[in-house]
Amino acid sequence: MPHGALIQARQVIGLARYLPRWQQNLLAAALLIAGITLLAFGDLAGIAPLVLVAIFLSERIRTRSRRKPKPTQ
C-alpha cells in the first residue's frame, strides 16, 4: 500500500518544523542542491526535493506573517 508511505513522509516533513532554525536552513539548502542537481542530469525525480523546499518556505512565510505586527497609520 503506497498510502502508508505517503502518510509517514508527510509526518516527517511536518516534524522538520520543530528542528532548530539552522538545521531547517541546512536541510532546505541540501534539498535545493539535490533537486537542482537531479534536474540538471535530466531526472524528473528532482522535482520532489524542490517541492519540499517550497513547503519549507511556505511554512516559514506563513509563520513570519503571523508574528509580524500590523503597521499602524
C-alpha positions as CSV (number, residue, x, y, z in Angstrom):
1,M,0.0,0.0,0.0
2,P,1.6,3.2,-1.0
3,H,-0.7,5.3,1.2
4,G,1.2,4.3,4.4
5,A,4.5,5.5,3.0
6,L,2.9,8.8,2.0
7,I,1.5,9.3,5.4
8,Q,4.9,8.7,7.0
9,A,6.6,11.1,4.6
10,R,4.1,13.8,5.4
11,Q,4.7,13.3,9.2
12,V,8.5,13.5,8.7
13,I,8.1,16.7,6.7
14,G,5.8,18.1,9.4
15,L,8.4,17.2,12.1
16,A,11.1,19.2,10.4
17,R,9.5,22.4,11.6
18,Y,10.5,21.5,15.2
19,L,14.2,21.5,14.3
20,P,16.3,24.5,15.2
21,R,16.4,27.2,12.6
22,W,19.9,26.5,11.4
23,Q,19.1,22.8,10.9
24,Q,16.0,23.8,8.9
25,N,18.1,26.1,6.7
26,L,20.7,23.4,6.2
27,L,18.1,20.8,5.3
28,A,16.4,23.2,2.8
29,A,19.8,24.1,1.2
30,A,20.7,20.4,0.8
31,L,17.3,19.6,-0.7
32,L,17.6,22.6,-3.1
33,I,21.0,21.5,-4.2
34,A,19.8,17.9,-4.6
35,G,16.8,18.9,-6.6
36,I,18.7,21.2,-8.9
37,T,21.4,18.5,-9.5
38,L,18.9,15.9,-10.3
39,L,17.1,18.2,-12.7
40,A,20.4,19.1,-14.3
41,F,21.1,15.5,-15.0
42,G,17.7,15.1,-16.6
43,D,16.0,13.2,-13.8
44,L,12.4,14.3,-13.1
45,A,12.7,13.0,-9.5
46,G,14.5,16.3,-8.8
47,I,11.1,17.9,-8.6
48,A,10.3,16.2,-5.3
49,P,13.1,17.9,-3.3
50,L,12.2,21.2,-4.8
51,V,8.6,20.7,-3.7
52,L,9.8,20.0,-0.1
53,V,11.8,23.3,-0.2
54,A,8.7,25.1,-1.3
55,I,6.8,23.6,1.6
56,F,9.5,24.8,4.0
57,L,9.4,28.2,2.5
58,S,5.6,28.4,2.6
59,E,5.6,27.4,6.3
60,R,8.3,30.0,7.1
61,I,6.4,32.8,5.3
62,R,3.2,31.8,6.9
63,T,4.7,31.9,10.4
64,R,6.5,35.1,9.8
65,S,3.4,36.9,8.6
66,R,1.5,35.8,11.7
67,R,4.3,37.1,14.0
68,K,4.8,40.4,12.2
69,P,2.8,43.2,13.7
70,K,0.4,45.1,11.5
71,P,1.6,48.6,10.5
72,T,-0.2,51.4,12.2
73,Q,-1.3,54.5,10.4
